[in-house]
Amino acid sequence: MKELRCLVFTDQEVVKAVLDRRRRMREPLPRGTVGTVTYRMNQGVETVIQVTGDEGDDRTMVLHEAEVAAAMVAYCMGRKIPLPVDSDKMLHVINDSLTLMITMNFNKAPRLVEGKAGEDRQAADKQADVETIAPHALKARRPATARI
């Protein structure tokens, strides 16, 4: 069984996430005003941000999927949106909006618990089994009463 979650972002959120990531990584940022944001499929999702420079010249920033995906995950973490660690995260474009698709696989093999914690858990499981199977066999404890 798998669970699929989709987080759909506005163009403004994508630009903010990418610029914040580039600032944190101390990568160069273009000077100017962001114009349009477009997406194209080319071995993954490429994000193209059109920037009009302060001198009036147009420049484009072509961002690869890995950079934008990292920026979107950091953006979600900064906004306290829970993202499962053991999941696949892929970018897709749905209705002209960037979408982070998160897939969790629930068919993974169970983890084995070893050591003292495992022994404590086994003892607790045995106690729960005894209480479940034969509750009448357990002695009822009555509260002690004191006379004044």
C-alpha positions, 0 to 999 in steps of 0.5 A: 500500500502507498500513500500519495500527497501533493503540495501545490505551490504558487509561482510566488512561493516557488520564487521565494523558496528558490531565492531563500535557498540561494541566499542561504547557500551564498549563491549569486542572485540576479538584480531586478524584478521577477517577471514570469515563472514557467515550467518545462519538461526536460528530463524532469521539471526545469523551472524558468524564471524571467528577470527584468534587470535594473537596466531594463535587460531581460535575463532568464534563470533556468533551474534544474529539478534538484535545486528547486526540489531542495528549495521547496522541501526547505520552504515546507520545513520553514513553514512547519509543513510535515514531510516524512523522511522515508518518502519519495519526493518528486516535482511535477507540473499540474495545471501549470502549477509546480507540485511536490508529490510525496509518496510513502511506501507502507509495504516495507519490511518490519524492523526487528528490535534487538537488545534491552529495549526489545527485551523490555517490550517482550516482557510488556507484551507478555504482561498484556497477554496475561491480563487479556487472556486471564484477567480473573486470575490476577489478584485484585488490589484493594486500596488500604484504608487507615483508621483515624 
